[in-house]
Amino acid sequence: MQQENRIEQIEQIEQIEQTQVRLSPLANKHSMKRGPATSQIGALNAVETAMVLVVGVLAIGAAVAWGPKLFNGNTDGIEIQNVAHLLTATSSLRTQSGYGSSGTSLNAALIAADAVPSTMTISGTTITNAFGGAVTVSSTGTGFSISYAGVPKSNCIALATKVASSVNYTTKIGSGTAITGEVTNANAVAGCTGTANTITWTSSN
């Protein structure tokens, strides 16, 4: 009996070993099939990474190329609104006799009335625009003037042509002739020749 049991055990062991031998090629096949798939995943990851880098470089390039132009356009819009606001706010300071003696600064009155746009800088009675130039509001007696200094050439053209189109205002660029009403692009180009220009808007009432 013991010998028979041993024989059966040996036969069972041999069967297990034979089964393992038959299964091992299948295991090898499965492991071989995984290789190409893993390689493909790695290749896709590399391509995706390269695409992300390319898009990033293009975005940075666009920001560098268009950033200054967008900034200038935004600054023009803000300063045009600021001048328009000052024209309206200053007109509200008028009394029955006008705005005081000709040459009197109205900066302090505008600051006290909280009528200076929040995007402009105030220090004492000094008002500064986005270009770092002084903004001086003065009485002309029955009217007033707003002087805008330090305006770059590209911004000067935009401000000169877009702020005052009414016949109640004149626009003067630098030491040029004051223009009543609309300022054409040709007038602005001819006047805005400096790197830092001064534009003066004058109201007749």
Secondary structure, 3 states (H helix, E strand, C coil): CHHHHHHHHHHHHHHHHHHHHHHHHHHHHHHHHHHHHHHHHHHHHHHHHHHHHHHHHHHHHHHHHHHHHHHHHHHHHHHHHHHHHHHHHHHCCCECCECCCCCCECHHHHHHCCCCCCCCEEECCEEECCCCCEEEEEECCCCEEEEEEEECHHHHHHHHHHCCCCCCEEEEECCCCCEECCCCHHHHHHHCCCCCEEEEEEECC
